[in-house]
C-alpha cells in the first residue's frame, strides 16, 4: 500500500507547482527501495505509515531536521488515515489533490491534510489566558486545602469546636475531608444496614456500565484502528449485548435521584419547623445547585482550558473537538439550559452536561409535585407523577415521528439528531424520574406503617407497598423487571447488529423505529424500578447486603465526579495515541477496567478540594457552623435524610 501511495504521490506531484517537494519525494522513494542504505531519506521512509491507519513513528519523524509528519485524513468517524514522514518543503497544497488508489470515493469526501506538529504549535503551543487562570486556581486550591489540613492536624479539638473562624478554615481541610470520604456508613439502631445503602451499589454499577458502553463507543470512533475493516464484526459477540445496555444505565440515575429527592422533600415538608415552606424550597434548590455546580463548573473550565495541553501525538489535532462549543455556549451550562441552546438542540461543551441540565430541570418539577402531595392531597402527587410518565412516552413518540430520527446513536444519515432532539431532552427522559417519585411514595408509606403511632395518609402508596409482602408477587416483579430490561437490551443489540453498508441503520421500518423510541426508555426504567423497589422496601436482604458493602460506599461518593470525568479522560487517551490500536473484546474489557479505576483515582482530589469544601461552606453559612457535612446519598434514618 505504501509503495502504491508513493507512486500516486509521484504522479500527482508532476503537476505540482512545488518541484522541491517532487524532488524530495523522489529521493525518499529511491532510498526507501534500498533498505541497506542509511540516510535521512531512508529514515523518512521508515518513519512513515506503511498501511492505512499505521501511524508510523511520530516522535522520531519530528526529530529529523528536514522532515514534516503529515496525516492524510480520509474519514473522521471511524478514523481512516495515512501518515507520512514527508519533506519539510512540501506544503498542504502538494498533498491536497492526491488520489490514493484503493481509497473509495465515499471515504475521500472528507479528505484533509494535517501537519500534526505544526497544528499543535499553532493551536496549543502557548497556554491561553484561560489555561493560565485555571492553573492558578488549581494551585490556590491545593495550597489552601493543604494548609487547612496542616492547621487541622496541629490544632486542639477544643479550638476546632469553639472558634467559628477556625471552623471556616477547616471547611477546606484535606485531612478532615479525606476521613469523611473514606468513613463507613454506620448501621441503623437495629444493628442492620438500611436498605437505602444498596443505592450506592446501584449507582456504582451504573457508572461502570456507562464507562463500558462509552469505552467501546469511543474506541471504535476516535482512535485509528489497525483492524478498522473488520472492527465492527467483533461486536457480534454476545458480550456487546451488555454493552448496548449501557444506553439505559443513566435511567438508573434518574430513578434513584427521583426517589431520593422526593423522599427527602416529603420529610422536609412534613416536619414541623419555624422555617417557611419557601425557605425550605430555597435551601433544596441551593443545595442541589451547589452540589452539582461546584464540581461541574470546575471540570467544565478545566477541560475547556487545559485539555488540549495534556498530551501530544499524530492524532492530537482534534484534541479540543469535544469542547469546541464552550467558547460560545459555556454560559448555558451555568444556568442549566445547555440541552436547549442553541437552536433548541443544545450543546456539548462538557459531554455529560446534558444530564446535569435534566436533573436540575426535573428538580423544579419534583418540588411542585411534592408540594401538592404534602400540602394539598396525596392523590395529586400520584396524578402528576403518572402524567409525567405518560407524557414522556407521548413526547418520545412525537419526537420520533416528527424528526424521523433513527434509534441508533451511530446513524450517519441524521447528523446526530438522535442526541440533539431525543436523548438529551427532559420531556423524553422524565419517565424514569417519575417512577422514582412514585417509589418514594411507596417506601415512605411502608416505613410509616412500620413506625408505632404513625398515621399513614397515603393509602394508595401503602396498598402498593403491601402487595410486595406477598412472596410470589415480590419475586414475580423482580424477575419481570429483569425480563423487561433484558428485552429492551435485546432489541438494542439486534438494532446495532445491522448497521447497513452506509451505517444508516435501515434494518427496521420507520414504524418500527417510532415504536422502539416511544417505549424504550419507559420499558427499561420500569424494569429497573421493579428490581429496585422490593429491595428498597427491605426485601431480598442477601442482595441488598451485598450491594451495601463498604467499597460501594466510597465509589458512590466519587460517582458524580467520575461521571463528569470519564468521557474527557477517554478522549485524552484515545486522541493522544502514538500507534494504531486493535478493537476487540479483550481491549474493550481492558480499557473499561482501566478507565473505571483511573476515573476513581482522578476524582478523589476533585472531590476533596472542590466538592467537599463547597458543601462544607454551604453547611457553615446556611445551616450553621456546628453542622458537619455528610454526602447527600449516604444519609440514614429520618434525621440524615434531610
C-alpha positions as CSV (number, residue, x, y, z in Angstrom):
1,X,0.0,0.0,0.0
2,X,2.8,2.4,0.9
3,X,4.5,1.9,-2.4
4,X,1.2,2.5,-4.2
5,X,0.8,5.7,-2.3
6,X,4.3,6.8,-3.2
7,X,3.7,6.1,-6.9
8,X,0.4,8.0,-6.7
9,X,2.2,10.9,-4.9
10,X,4.9,11.0,-7.6
11,X,2.4,11.0,-10.4
12,X,0.3,13.7,-8.9
13,X,3.3,15.9,-7.9
14,X,4.4,16.0,-11.5
15,X,1.6,18.6,-11.9
16,X,2.5,20.3,-8.7
17,X,3.9,23.9,-8.5
18,X,6.5,22.7,-6.0
19,X,9.4,21.0,-7.8
20,X,11.3,20.9,-4.5
21,X,8.6,18.7,-3.0
22,X,8.7,16.4,-6.0
23,X,12.5,16.1,-5.9
24,X,12.5,15.3,-2.2
25,X,9.8,12.6,-2.6
26,X,11.7,11.1,-5.5
27,X,14.7,10.7,-3.2
28,X,12.6,9.2,-0.4
29,X,11.1,6.8,-2.9
30,X,14.5,5.7,-4.3
31,X,16.1,5.4,-0.8
32,X,13.1,3.5,0.5
33,X,13.5,0.8,-2.0
34,X,17.1,0.3,-0.9
35,X,16.8,-0.7,2.8
36,X,20.5,-1.3,3.2
37,X,21.4,2.4,2.8
38,X,21.4,4.8,5.7
39,X,20.3,8.3,5.2
40,X,17.7,10.8,6.3
41,X,15.6,9.8,3.3
42,X,15.7,6.2,4.4
43,X,14.6,7.3,7.9
44,X,11.7,9.3,6.5
45,X,10.6,6.2,4.6
46,X,11.0,4.1,7.7
47,X,9.0,6.5,10.0
48,X,6.1,6.7,7.6
49,X,3.0,4.6,7.9
50,X,3.0,1.6,5.6
51,X,-0.7,0.8,5.6
52,X,-3.9,2.7,6.3
53,X,-4.1,3.7,10.0
54,X,-0.5,2.8,10.5
55,X,0.8,5.9,12.4
56,X,4.4,5.3,11.8
57,X,6.8,6.9,14.2
58,X,5.6,10.4,15.1
59,X,8.3,11.3,17.6
60,X,11.2,10.1,15.5
61,X,9.9,11.8,12.4
62,X,9.6,15.2,14.1
63,X,13.2,14.9,15.4
64,X,14.5,15.0,11.8
65,X,15.6,18.4,10.7
66,X,14.2,18.2,7.2
67,X,11.0,16.2,7.7
68,X,7.4,17.1,8.5
69,X,4.9,14.5,9.8
70,X,1.7,14.6,7.7
71,X,-1.6,13.0,8.2
72,X,-3.8,12.3,5.2
73,X,-7.3,12.0,6.7
74,X,-9.9,10.2,4.6
75,X,-12.6,9.7,7.2
76,X,-13.3,11.2,10.7
77,X,-15.5,8.5,12.2
78,X,-14.3,5.9,12.3
79,X,-10.9,7.2,11.5
80,X,-9.2,6.2,8.3
81,X,-5.8,8.0,7.8
82,X,-2.5,7.5,6.1
83,X,0.6,9.0,7.7
84,X,3.8,10.1,6.0
85,X,7.1,11.4,7.3
86,X,7.4,13.8,4.4
87,X,9.9,16.5,3.4
88,X,9.6,19.8,5.2
89,X,9.5,21.7,1.9
90,X,6.1,20.1,1.0
91,X,3.0,22.2,1.8
92,X,-0.6,21.3,2.2
93,X,-1.4,22.1,-1.4
94,X,1.1,19.5,-2.5
95,X,-0.9,16.7,-0.9
96,X,-4.4,18.2,-1.2
97,X,-5.2,16.8,-4.6
98,X,-3.6,13.5,-4.0
99,X,-5.7,10.5,-5.1
100,X,-4.8,7.2,-3.4
101,X,-5.7,4.1,-5.3
102,X,-7.7,1.8,-3.0
103,X,-9.5,4.6,-1.2
104,X,-13.1,4.6,-2.4
105,X,-14.9,7.8,-3.1
106,X,-17.1,7.6,0.0
107,X,-14.1,7.7,2.2
108,X,-12.5,10.5,0.2
109,X,-15.3,13.0,0.6
110,X,-13.8,14.4,3.8
111,X,-10.2,14.2,2.7
112,X,-7.9,16.6,4.6
113,X,-4.2,17.2,5.1
114,X,-2.9,17.9,8.6
115,X,0.7,18.6,9.7
116,X,0.2,17.4,13.2
117,X,3.2,19.0,14.9
118,X,2.7,22.4,13.2
119,X,-1.0,22.3,14.1
120,X,-0.1,21.7,17.8
121,X,2.4,24.5,17.8
122,X,-0.1,26.9,16.2
123,X,-3.1,26.0,18.4
124,X,-1.6,24.6,21.6
125,X,1.9,26.0,21.6
126,X,1.3,28.5,24.3
127,X,-1.0,28.5,27.3
128,X,-4.1,30.6,26.7
129,X,-5.1,33.2,29.4
130,X,-7.9,30.8,30.4
131,X,-5.4,28.0,30.8
132,X,-3.1,30.1,32.9
133,X,-6.0,31.3,35.1
134,X,-7.2,27.7,35.6
135,X,-3.7,26.6,36.6
136,X,-3.6,29.5,39.1
137,X,-7.0,28.4,40.6
138,X,-5.7,24.8,40.9
139,X,-2.5,25.9,42.7
140,X,-4.5,28.1,45.1
141,X,-6.9,25.3,45.8
142,X,-4.1,22.9,46.5
143,X,-2.3,25.4,48.8
144,X,-5.4,26.3,50.7
145,X,-6.5,22.7,51.2
146,X,-3.1,21.5,52.3
147,X,-2.5,24.4,54.7
148,X,-6.0,23.9,56.2
149,X,-5.1,20.3,56.6
150,X,-1.9,21.1,58.4
151,X,-3.9,23.6,60.6
152,X,-6.4,20.8,61.3
153,X,-3.8,18.3,62.2
154,X,-1.9,20.5,64.6
155,X,-4.9,22.2,66.3
156,X,-6.5,21.1,69.6
157,X,-10.1,19.7,69.4
158,X,-11.4,22.4,71.8
159,X,-10.3,25.2,69.4
160,X,-11.9,23.5,66.4
161,X,-15.3,23.4,68.1
162,X,-15.2,26.8,69.8
163,X,-13.8,29.2,67.1
164,X,-16.1,30.0,64.1
165,X,-13.2,31.3,62.1
166,X,-11.3,28.0,62.7
167,X,-14.3,26.1,61.6
168,X,-14.5,28.1,58.4
169,X,-10.9,27.3,57.6
170,X,-11.4,23.6,58.4
171,X,-14.0,23.5,55.6
172,X,-11.0,23.2,53.3
173,X,-9.1,20.7,55.4
174,X,-7.8,17.9,53.3
175,X,-7.3,15.8,56.4
176,X,-10.9,16.0,57.6
177,X,-12.4,15.7,54.2
178,X,-10.3,12.6,53.5
179,X,-11.6,11.0,56.7
180,X,-15.2,11.8,55.6
181,X,-14.6,10.4,52.1
182,X,-13.4,7.1,53.4
183,X,-15.5,6.7,56.5
184,X,-18.0,3.8,56.7
185,X,-21.8,4.4,56.9
186,X,-23.0,3.4,60.4
187,X,-25.6,0.8,60.9
188,X,-29.1,1.6,62.0
189,X,-30.2,1.4,65.6
190,X,-31.5,-2.2,64.9
191,X,-27.9,-3.2,64.0
192,X,-28.8,-3.8,60.4
193,X,-27.9,-2.0,57.2
194,X,-30.5,0.4,55.9
195,X,-32.0,-0.9,52.6
196,X,-31.2,2.6,51.1
197,X,-27.5,1.6,51.3
198,X,-28.0,-0.5,48.2
199,X,-28.4,2.7,46.2
200,X,-24.6,3.2,46.5
201,X,-24.1,-0.1,44.6
202,X,-26.8,0.7,42.0
203,X,-25.0,4.0,41.2
204,X,-21.6,2.3,41.2
205,X,-22.7,-0.5,38.8
206,X,-24.5,2.1,36.6
207,X,-21.4,4.2,36.2
208,X,-19.4,1.1,35.4
209,X,-22.0,0.2,32.8
210,X,-21.8,3.7,31.3
211,X,-18.0,3.5,31.2
212,X,-18.2,0.1,29.4
213,X,-20.5,1.5,26.8
214,X,-18.5,4.7,26.2
215,X,-15.2,2.8,26.1
216,X,-16.5,0.6,23.3
217,X,-18.1,3.6,21.5
218,X,-15.1,5.9,21.9
219,X,-12.6,3.3,21.0
220,X,-14.4,2.5,17.8
221,X,-14.9,6.1,16.6
222,X,-11.9,8.1,18.0
223,X,-8.6,6.4,17.6
224,X,-7.0,4.9,14.4
225,X,-7.6,1.2,14.5
226,X,-5.4,-1.5,13.0
227,X,-8.3,-3.7,12.2
228,X,-10.7,-1.0,11.0
229,X,-12.2,-3.0,8.1
230,X,-13.3,-5.8,10.5
231,X,-13.5,-4.0,13.8
232,X,-17.3,-3.8,13.8
233,X,-17.5,-7.5,13.2
234,X,-16.2,-8.1,16.7
235,X,-19.4,-6.5,18.1
236,X,-21.5,-9.5,17.0
237,X,-20.2,-11.2,20.2
238,X,-22.9,-11.6,22.8
239,X,-20.7,-9.6,25.2
240,X,-21.9,-6.5,23.3
241,X,-25.5,-7.3,24.3
242,X,-24.4,-6.0,27.7
243,X,-22.5,-3.1,26.1
244,X,-25.6,-1.7,24.3
245,X,-27.5,-2.0,27.6
246,X,-25.3,0.8,28.8
247,X,-27.5,3.2,26.9
248,X,-30.1,2.7,29.7
249,X,-27.7,3.0,32.7
250,X,-28.4,6.7,33.1
251,X,-32.0,5.9,33.6
252,X,-31.0,4.2,36.8
253,X,-29.6,7.5,38.0
254,X,-32.9,9.2,37.2
255,X,-35.0,6.6,39.0
256,X,-32.7,6.8,42.1
257,X,-32.5,10.6,42.1
258,X,-36.3,11.0,41.7
259,X,-36.7,8.6,44.6
260,X,-34.2,10.2,46.9
261,X,-35.2,13.8,46.2
262,X,-38.9,13.0,46.8
263,X,-38.2,11.0,49.9
264,X,-36.1,13.9,51.4
265,X,-38.7,16.5,50.3
266,X,-41.6,14.7,51.9
267,X,-39.8,14.6,55.3
268,X,-38.6,18.2,55.0
269,X,-42.1,19.5,54.0
270,X,-43.9,17.4,56.7
271,X,-41.5,18.2,59.6
272,X,-42.8,20.9,62.0
273,X,-40.4,23.8,61.7
274,X,-40.0,27.6,62.2
275,X,-38.8,27.8,58.6
276,X,-41.3,28.7,56.0
277,X,-42.0,26.4,53.1
278,X,-40.4,28.9,50.7
279,X,-37.2,28.8,52.7
280,X,-37.2,25.1,52.6
281,X,-37.6,25.1,48.9
282,X,-34.8,27.7,48.6
283,X,-32.5,25.5,50.6
284,X,-33.3,22.4,48.5
285,X,-32.6,24.3,45.2
286,X,-29.4,26.0,46.6
287,X,-28.1,22.7,47.9
288,X,-28.7,20.8,44.7
289,X,-27.3,23.7,42.6
290,X,-24.1,23.9,44.7
291,X,-23.7,20.1,44.9
292,X,-23.9,19.9,41.1
293,X,-22.2,23.2,40.1
294,X,-19.1,23.1,42.2
295,X,-17.6,20.0,40.5
296,X,-19.4,20.5,37.2
297,X,-18.1,24.1,36.6
298,X,-14.6,23.2,37.8
299,X,-14.3,20.3,35.4
300,X,-16.0,22.2,32.6
301,X,-13.5,25.0,32.8
302,X,-10.6,22.6,33.4
303,X,-11.2,20.5,30.3
304,X,-12.2,23.6,28.2
305,X,-9.0,25.5,29.0
306,X,-6.4,22.7,29.7
307,X,-7.4,19.5,27.8
308,X,-5.6,20.4,24.6
309,X,-2.3,20.8,26.5
310,X,-2.4,17.5,28.3
311,X,-1.0,15.3,25.5
312,X,0.6,15.3,22.1
313,X,0.6,12.9,19.2
314,X,-0.2,12.3,15.5
315,X,-4.0,12.5,16.1
316,X,-3.9,15.2,18.7
317,X,-5.1,17.8,16.2
318,X,-8.7,17.2,17.3
319,X,-7.9,17.5,21.0
320,X,-10.4,20.3,21.5
321,X,-13.2,18.8,19.4
322,X,-15.4,17.9,22.4
323,X,-15.0,21.4,23.9
324,X,-15.3,23.4,20.7
325,X,-18.8,24.7,21.6
326,X,-17.6,26.1,25.0
327,X,-16.4,29.4,23.7
328,X,-19.9,30.4,22.5
329,X,-22.1,28.5,24.9
330,X,-20.3,28.0,28.2
331,X,-22.7,30.3,30.0
332,X,-25.7,28.0,29.2
333,X,-24.2,25.4,31.5
334,X,-24.2,27.9,34.4
335,X,-27.9,28.1,34.2
336,X,-28.6,24.6,33.0
337,X,-30.2,25.3,29.7
338,X,-27.4,23.7,27.7
339,X,-29.7,20.9,26.5
340,X,-31.7,23.5,24.5
341,X,-29.3,26.3,23.4
342,X,-28.5,26.8,20.6
343,X,-31.3,26.1,18.1
344,X,-33.3,24.1,20.5
345,X,-30.8,21.3,20.1
346,X,-28.3,22.1,22.9
347,X,-24.5,21.9,23.1
348,X,-21.9,19.5,24.3
349,X,-19.4,21.9,26.0
350,X,-18.9,19.1,28.5
351,X,-20.1,15.7,27.3
352,X,-22.0,14.8,30.4
353,X,-23.6,18.3,30.8
354,X,-26.9,17.2,29.3
355,X,-27.6,15.0,32.3
356,X,-27.0,17.9,34.8
357,X,-29.4,20.1,32.9
358,X,-32.1,17.4,33.0
359,X,-31.5,16.7,36.7
360,X,-31.9,20.4,37.7
361,X,-34.9,20.8,35.4
362,X,-36.5,17.7,37.0
363,X,-35.9,19.1,40.4
364,X,-38.1,22.1,39.9
365,X,-40.9,19.9,38.7
366,X,-40.3,17.5,41.6
367,X,-40.7,20.3,44.1
368,X,-44.1,21.4,42.7
369,X,-45.4,17.8,42.6
370,X,-44.3,17.1,46.2
371,X,-45.7,20.4,47.4
372,X,-49.1,19.3,46.1
373,X,-48.5,15.8,47.6
374,X,-47.7,17.1,51.1
375,X,-49.7,20.4,51.4
376,X,-52.8,19.7,49.3
377,X,-53.6,16.0,48.7
378,X,-51.5,12.8,48.2
379,X,-53.6,11.9,45.2
380,X,-52.2,14.9,43.3
381,X,-48.7,13.6,43.6
382,X,-49.8,10.3,42.1
383,X,-51.7,12.0,39.3
384,X,-48.9,14.4,38.4
385,X,-46.1,11.8,38.5
386,X,-48.2,9.3,36.5
387,X,-48.9,12.1,34.0
388,X,-45.2,12.8,33.7
389,X,-44.5,9.1,32.9
390,X,-47.2,9.1,30.2
391,X,-46.1,12.5,28.9
392,X,-42.6,11.1,28.4
393,X,-44.0,8.3,26.3
394,X,-46.1,10.7,24.2
395,X,-43.2,13.1,23.8
396,X,-40.8,10.3,22.7
397,X,-43.4,9.2,20.1
398,X,-43.9,12.7,18.8
399,X,-40.2,13.4,18.5
400,X,-39.6,10.1,16.8
401,X,-42.4,10.7,14.3
402,X,-41.8,14.4,13.6
403,X,-38.0,14.2,13.2
404,X,-37.8,10.7,11.6
405,X,-34.7,10.0,13.7
406,X,-33.1,6.6,13.9
407,X,-32.9,4.7,17.2
408,X,-29.2,4.2,16.6
409,X,-26.7,6.6,18.2
410,X,-24.4,6.0,15.3
411,X,-26.7,6.6,12.4
412,X,-24.8,8.8,9.8
413,X,-27.9,9.9,8.0
414,X,-29.4,12.3,10.5
415,X,-26.3,14.3,11.7
416,X,-26.6,13.4,15.4
417,X,-30.3,14.3,15.6
418,X,-30.9,11.3,17.9
419,X,-28.9,13.0,20.6
420,X,-30.0,16.6,20.0
421,X,-33.7,16.1,19.7
422,X,-34.4,13.0,21.7
423,X,-31.7,11.7,24.0
424,X,-30.9,15.0,25.9
425,X,-34.4,16.4,26.1
426,X,-36.2,16.4,29.5
427,X,-39.6,15.6,28.2
428,X,-38.2,12.4,26.7
429,X,-36.2,11.5,29.8
430,X,-38.5,12.4,32.7
431,X,-40.3,9.0,32.7
432,X,-37.7,7.2,34.9
433,X,-37.6,10.2,37.3
434,X,-41.4,10.0,37.7
435,X,-41.1,6.3,38.6
436,X,-38.6,7.3,41.2
437,X,-41.1,9.8,42.7
438,X,-43.7,7.0,42.9
439,X,-41.2,4.7,44.5
440,X,-40.6,7.3,47.2
441,X,-44.3,7.5,48.0
442,X,-44.5,3.7,48.3
443,X,-41.4,3.3,50.5
444,X,-42.3,6.3,52.7
445,X,-45.8,4.9,53.3
446,X,-44.4,1.5,54.1
447,X,-42.0,2.9,56.6
448,X,-44.6,4.9,58.2
449,X,-46.8,1.9,58.6
450,X,-44.0,0.1,60.5
451,X,-43.5,3.1,62.8
452,X,-45.5,2.9,66.0
453,X,-48.1,5.6,66.4
454,X,-47.6,6.9,62.8
455,X,-50.7,7.5,60.7
456,X,-50.3,6.7,57.0
457,X,-52.1,9.3,54.9
458,X,-51.2,7.9,51.5
459,X,-53.4,4.8,51.5
460,X,-52.7,4.1,47.8
461,X,-49.0,4.0,48.3
462,X,-49.5,1.7,51.3
463,X,-51.6,-0.7,49.2
464,X,-48.8,-0.8,46.6
465,X,-46.2,-1.5,49.4
466,X,-48.4,-4.2,50.9
467,X,-48.5,-6.0,47.5
468,X,-44.8,-6.7,47.9
469,X,-45.4,-8.5,51.2
470,X,-46.7,-11.4,49.0
471,X,-43.6,-13.6,48.2
472,X,-44.9,-14.7,44.8
473,X,-45.7,-11.1,43.8
474,X,-42.4,-9.9,45.0
475,X,-40.4,-12.5,43.1
476,X,-42.6,-12.0,40.0
477,X,-41.9,-8.3,40.0
478,X,-38.1,-8.8,40.4
479,X,-38.0,-11.4,37.6
480,X,-40.3,-9.5,35.4
481,X,-38.1,-6.4,35.9
482,X,-35.1,-8.4,34.7
483,X,-37.1,-9.7,31.7
484,X,-38.1,-6.1,30.7
485,X,-34.6,-4.8,31.0
486,X,-33.1,-7.7,29.0
487,X,-35.9,-7.4,26.4
488,X,-35.0,-3.8,25.6
489,X,-31.3,-4.7,25.6
490,X,-32.0,-7.5,23.1
491,X,-33.8,-5.1,20.8
492,X,-30.9,-2.6,21.1
493,X,-28.4,-5.4,20.3
494,X,-30.5,-6.5,17.3
495,X,-30.6,-2.9,16.1
496,X,-26.8,-2.3,16.3
497,X,-26.1,-5.8,14.8
498,X,-27.4,-4.5,11.4
499,X,-25.8,-1.1,10.6
500,X,-26.1,-1.5,6.8
501,X,-23.3,-0.8,4.3
502,X,-23.7,3.0,4.8
503,X,-24.3,3.0,8.6
504,X,-27.8,4.4,8.2
505,X,-29.4,1.5,10.2
506,X,-32.4,0.9,8.0
507,X,-32.9,-2.6,9.2
508,X,-36.1,-1.6,10.9
509,X,-39.0,0.2,9.2
510,X,-39.9,3.8,10.1
511,X,-42.8,2.5,12.1
512,X,-40.6,0.1,14.0
513,X,-38.2,2.9,14.8
514,X,-41.0,5.0,16.2
515,X,-42.4,2.2,18.3
516,X,-39.0,1.4,19.7
517,X,-38.1,5.1,20.5
518,X,-41.6,5.5,22.1
519,X,-41.2,2.7,24.6
520,X,-37.5,2.0,25.1
521,X,-36.9,4.4,28.0
522,X,-40.0,3.7,30.0
523,X,-39.6,0.0,29.5
524,X,-36.0,-0.1,30.6
525,X,-36.9,2.2,33.6
526,X,-39.8,0.1,34.6
527,X,-37.5,-2.9,34.6
528,X,-35.1,-1.0,36.9
529,X,-38.0,0.1,39.1
530,X,-39.3,-3.4,39.5
531,X,-35.9,-4.6,40.5
532,X,-35.0,-1.8,43.0
533,X,-38.4,-1.3,44.7
534,X,-38.7,-4.5,46.6
535,X,-35.1,-4.1,47.8
536,X,-35.8,-0.6,48.9
537,X,-38.7,-1.9,50.9
538,X,-36.3,-4.2,52.8
539,X,-36.7,-7.5,50.9
540,X,-34.1,-9.6,49.2
541,X,-31.7,-8.9,52.1
542,X,-28.9,-11.1,50.7
543,X,-28.8,-9.0,47.5
544,X,-29.1,-5.7,49.3
545,X,-26.5,-6.7,51.9
546,X,-24.0,-7.5,49.1
547,X,-24.9,-4.2,47.4
548,X,-24.2,-2.3,50.6
549,X,-20.6,-3.4,51.1
550,X,-18.1,-0.7,52.0
551,X,-16.3,-0.3,48.7
552,X,-19.6,0.7,47.0
553,X,-19.9,3.5,49.6
554,X,-16.6,5.0,48.5
555,X,-17.3,4.6,44.8
556,X,-20.7,6.1,45.3
557,X,-19.2,9.3,46.9
558,X,-17.0,9.7,43.8
559,X,-19.8,8.7,41.4
560,X,-20.9,12.1,40.1
561,X,-17.3,13.3,39.6
562,X,-16.4,10.1,37.8
563,X,-19.4,10.6,35.5
564,X,-18.2,14.0,34.6
565,X,-14.6,13.0,34.1
566,X,-14.9,9.7,32.2
567,X,-15.7,10.9,28.7
568,X,-13.0,13.5,28.5
569,X,-10.4,11.1,30.0
570,X,-11.3,8.6,27.3
571,X,-10.9,11.3,24.7
572,X,-7.5,12.3,26.0
573,X,-6.2,8.8,26.0
574,X,-7.6,7.8,22.6
575,X,-6.8,11.1,20.7
576,X,-3.3,11.0,22.2
577,X,-2.4,7.6,20.7
578,X,1.1,7.1,19.2
579,X,0.3,3.9,17.4
580,X,-2.8,2.2,16.0
581,X,-4.8,0.1,18.3
582,X,-6.8,-3.1,18.0
583,X,-10.6,-3.1,18.6
584,X,-11.7,-6.4,20.1
585,X,-13.3,-7.9,23.2
586,X,-10.0,-8.0,25.1
587,X,-9.1,-4.4,24.5
588,X,-12.6,-3.2,25.3
589,X,-12.7,-5.0,28.6
590,X,-9.1,-4.0,29.4
591,X,-9.8,-0.3,28.7
592,X,-13.1,-0.4,30.6
593,X,-11.4,-1.6,33.8
594,X,-8.6,0.8,33.3
595,X,-10.9,3.8,32.8
596,X,-13.1,2.8,35.7
597,X,-10.3,2.9,38.3
598,X,-8.4,5.8,36.6
599,X,-11.6,7.9,36.9
600,X,-12.0,7.0,40.6
601,X,-8.4,8.0,41.2
602,X,-8.7,11.3,39.4
603,X,-12.0,12.0,41.1
604,X,-10.5,11.8,44.6
605,X,-8.6,15.2,44.5
606,X,-11.6,16.9,42.8
607,X,-14.0,15.7,45.5
608,X,-11.6,16.5,48.3
609,X,-10.6,20.0,47.1
610,X,-13.8,21.2,45.3
611,X,-17.0,19.3,46.2
612,X,-16.5,18.8,49.9
613,X,-15.2,22.3,50.7
614,X,-18.2,23.8,48.8
615,X,-20.6,21.5,50.7
616,X,-18.9,22.4,54.0
617,X,-19.2,26.1,53.2
618,X,-22.9,25.6,52.4
619,X,-23.4,24.0,55.8
620,X,-21.4,26.7,57.5
621,X,-23.3,29.7,56.0
622,X,-26.8,28.3,55.5
623,X,-27.2,25.9,58.4
624,X,-24.7,26.9,61.0
625,X,-21.1,26.0,61.6
626,X,-22.0,23.4,64.1
627,X,-23.4,21.1,61.5
628,X,-20.9,18.9,59.6
629,X,-21.0,17.9,56.0
630,X,-22.4,14.5,55.1
631,X,-22.7,13.3,51.5
632,X,-26.4,13.6,50.3
633,X,-26.9,10.0,49.3
634,X,-25.2,8.5,52.4
635,X,-27.8,9.8,54.8
636,X,-29.5,7.4,57.1
637,X,-32.8,7.5,59.1
638,X,-35.1,10.5,59.1
639,X,-32.6,12.9,60.6
640,X,-30.0,12.1,58.0
641,X,-32.5,12.1,55.1
642,X,-32.9,15.9,55.5
